[in-house]
Amino acid sequence: MPTLSIGHFGATLGRAITIAGLAALAAGLMVGGIGSRLAMRLVTVLGDPADIGRLTEAQARVGDITLEGTAFLLVAVTVITTVVGAIAYVGVGPLLRGRPLARGLELGAILLLSLGSQVIQSRNFDFAQFATPAVTVGLFATLFVLFGIVTVLVAGWLERRLPGPGFRRPTDAGYWAALVLGTGAVLLMVVSAVGSRAYPVPIVAMIVMVGYAALARAAHEQLVTVFGWVIVAVFVLPLGLALMGEVVEIIRDAAEHEMAWALNSVGSASAEPVPGGSPASCMAFISALAPFDFDGTRLTRSDITELMRAETLVERDAGEVGSHASRHAQSKFVSDLLADCFE
């Protein structure tokens, strides 16, 4: 094991904290702040137009872009993702191998598996009720991966431009300042988190990551790398399973929401809301309410609602709903289902 002076070790760790902090700040602003706003906008665009104006879990209206909401994302989300991302990169940075893009994907995967369940939660009904789980979960999962890629790319750029620590140059004070400020910020966040009793597992993980970072920079041996991956695996695997559980629950909630919407729509489409047809035919109708392809045309929930109420499609652009013959066939299809389901 190479022998390093305490001063050289402290400056090396301080430089790593500085680079990780600046890189995570760039990723936090671009991906955590701006990226999350774009993801929310995409959910609105790709979702059902009927959802416009509905209240989200955060009591914001779908489709509205407010100054308060944007400011929260650009400031609060940026700060949170910067701090968490910096600590994660300081801890797992020495483990990442390969080209910058590959290292970024590795970091993004670690962040997604370890912290994804803190964002992608089934108790937040936005994931199940707006657009589809494939869109909502997919977009926010992608943000974690993009965060890792941006962090690694910016960190690599800084690594090439910030000189290594040396104690015979007038820049020593800068390294020590970075060490004190960076370490102080980490300790302050950990103490604050412990004081608020919030998320004990991530708190322990942060402490372990910083401790491992110190060990990894004091000894670049294979044993240390193996030890680091063991720590990551022990931490990531249980939380990754928790994320999978949240996703499964979101998919189940989305299916139940579609079923409830279908039953409500079917009831409002008839003066007699009691089904008079066979359960099988009614279930076929309910399953058809979700977006589906009919004769090469994708029918949305809004299209189905119009068909149910008027038994014909409202005139639209030919490019959206197809020819008159196709509209007639779609109308007959839904009318037949209605006839089976109601007296």
N, C-alpha and C positions, 0 to 999 in steps of 0.2 A: 504494500500500500504506500503510495507516495506521501512524503511528509510535506505538509503545507503549514506556513505560519498562520497564526490566528488572524493577523491583519489581512493577508492575501485571501484567506478563506472568506472573511467578512466582506471584503470588497467584491469578491466573485459573486457571492450570494446577493449582495446589494445590487450589482449590475444586472443579475438575472431578474430580480424583482422589478427593477426599473424597466427593463425591456418587456417583461410580461405585462406590467401595468399599462404601458403605452400601447402595446399591441392589443390588449383586451379593451382599452378605451376606444381605439379605432373600430374594433369589431362590435363593441357595445353600441356605439353610435350608429354605425351603418346597418348592422343586423338586428341588434336588440331594440333600438329606437325606431329608425326608419323602416327596417325590415318588418317589424311586427305591425306597424301601421299599414304597410302594403299588404301584408298577409290578411289583415282584417278586411281591407278593401276588396281583395280577391274573393274572400268568402262571400261578401255581399254580391259581387258581380256574378259569381258562379252559382249562387244560391237561387232560391225561388223568389221571383219578384214580389210574391204575396207576403214575404217576410219583411219587406221594407216598412219601417216604422215600428216594428215590434221592439220590445225592451229586451236587452241582453241581460246576462247574469250580473253585470256591473251597472245595470240600470241606465245604460246608454241606448239610444235608438238606432236600429240598424239603418245604415245609409247616411246617417248624420256624421259629418266631420267637424268636430268642435275644437275650439282653441284649447279648452281645458284638457280634453282627452289627448290631443296631440302633444301638448306640453308635458303631460304626465308620462307619455311613452318616451319622449325625447330626453327627459331629465331622469325621472325615477327609474324607468326600465334600463336606461343606459348606465346609470350608476350601479344598479344591482348586478347587471350582467358583467360590467367591467370588473367589479370586485371579485365575484365568483370566478369569472374567466381567468383573471390574473392569478389567483391562487391555484386554480387547476393547472394552468400552464407551468407555473413555477414547480409544481409537484410532479407532473407527468412528462414535462418537456424532455428530461434526460432519457426517457424510455422510448420516445418516438423515433422511428427509423424510416429510411427511404427518402424519396424526393419530397419537396415541400407540399405538393398536393396530397401525397399519400399520408404524410404526417398530419396534415390538416384534417383529412378524413378520419384518421385514428383519433385525434383529439375530439372531433365532432361526435364520433360514435360514443366515446367515453362520457362526454357531457350529456348526450341524449339518454344513454342508459342510466346514468347516475342521477341526473336532475330532471329528466323528462316528466316523471310522475309528479313533480312539483308544479308543472305548468299544464300538462295534459291530464286533466282530472275529470272523472265522470260526474262529480258533483257540480261542475260547471256545465250547465245544460246547453251552452252555446255550441259545444262540440257535437252534440247529438241532434239538435233541433235546427241548426242553420246549415244550408248546403247539405253535404253528406260527410260521414266520418272520414271517408277517403280524402276529401278536400280539406276539412278542418284539421284533422290529425296530421295528414301529410304535409300541409303547409308549415305547421308549427314544429313538426319534427325536422323539416328541412332547415329551419332557422338554426337549430343546434349545430347541424353539420356545416352550414355556411359560416357560423360563428367560429368554429374550429379552423376552417380553411383560412378565413381572413386573419385570425390571430397568428397562425403559423407564418403566413406570408409576410405580414407586417413585422413580426418578430425577426424573421430572417433578414429583412431589409435593415432593421436596426442593428442586428448582430454585426453586419458588415460595415456599419458606419460608426458605432460606438466603440472606442478603443478598449482593450482589456485593461484590467486593473494593474497599476504599478505604483510603487510607493517611493519612486524617485522622481516623480513628476509633479508639477504644481496642480494637477487635476485630482490629486488624492482627496481633497476636501469634498469634491463633488461626489465621489464614490461613497464616502462616509455619510454624506448628507442623504444620498439615495437610500443607503442601507437603513439609516435611522428612520427616515420618513416612511419607507416601504414597510419595514418591520413594525413600526408603530401603528401604521394603518391596519395591518393584519391583526395585530394584537387587540386594537381598539374594536374591530369588527367582531372578533371572537368573544371578547369580554361583553360587548353589547348583546350579542346573540345569547350568550349564557345567561346574562341578567334577565333577558326577556323570556327565557326558557322556550325559545323557538327552534324547532327542527334539530333535536340533539344529534341525530345521525350525521347530517352535513357538518355540524360543528366539530365533532370528533374527526371526521374525514379531513376537514381543513387543517386541523392541528397535525394529523398524521402526514398529510401531503407536504406541509412546510418542513416537518421534521425529516421526512425522506429527502426532500430537496437539499437540505443541508448535508445529509449523509452522502447523497449522490455526487455532490460537488466537491466533497472532501476525498472521495475514493472512486475512481472510474473503473471499477472492477465488475466482472460478469456477475459475481455473486450479488452485488448491489442491485444490478438490473433485474435479476431474477426475483430478488426480494421485493423490488418495486412493483413488478407485474403481479406478484402474489397479493400485495396490498390492494392494487387496483381491482383484481378479480374478486377478492373477498368483499370489497365495497360495492363494486358495480353489479355483480350478478344478482344479489337479492333485490336491489333497486330496479334492475332491468326487468326482473320478474314482476315487480310491482307495477312498472309501466305497462307491461303486457296485460296485466289484470285490468288496469284502467282503460286500455284500448278496447278490450273485450266488453267491458261494462258499457262503454260509450256506444259500441255497435249494438248491444242489446237495447240500450235506452233509445237509440235512433229507430230501431225496428218497432219498439212499443209506441214511440211517438207517431210514427207513420200509421200504425194500426189505429191509434186513438183518433188521429186526424181523419182517417178513412171512415171510421164509424160515425164521427160527427158529420162529415160531409154527406154520407149516405142518408143519415137521418134528416138532414136539412133539405135534401133533394126530394123528399116525398112527404106528402101530408100524413101518411101512415108510416112512422119510423120503425115499425115492427117488421122484421124480415118475414116474407111469406114464402120464399123459395127454399131450396135445399141449402144446408150449411156449406156444402162443397162449392156450389155455384157462387154463393155470397163471398166465400173466402177467395175464390178466383177473381171476383170483382175487386175485392179489397187489395189483393196483391197487385192488381193492374193499376192501382192508383199511383204507385210510385212511378218515377220516370221510366218509360219503356219504349222500345222501338216497335212501331207498327207499320208494316208495308214500307220499310225504309225511312220512316219519319219518326223522330224522337218526340214523344208526347210528354210534356211537363205536367206538373200538378195543376197549374193554371188551366192548361188545355183540357184536362180531365174534368175540372170543375165546370167549365163552360159546357162541355158535352153533357154532363149530368143534368145541368139545369135547363138547357135549351135543346138538348139532343141534336145539336149541330154545332159545328165550329164557327165562331165569329170570323167574318172575312178578314184575312190577314194576307201579308205578302206571300206570293206563291213559293218563295224560297224558304219560308218558315214551316208551312204546314202542307205543302205539296199541292197537287191538282185538285179540281172540284171532285173528281171521282174518288181520290184518296180521302178527302174530307167526308164524303158520303159514307165510305167504307168505315172510317173511324167512328162516325156518328152511329152507324148501325151496330158496330161492335159493342159500344157502350150501352146503347139502347137495349140490346139483347141481354146484356148482363143485368141491367136494371129490371127488365121484365122477369128475369129469373129470381131476383132477390126480393121483389115487392109484388104484392097483390095488386 
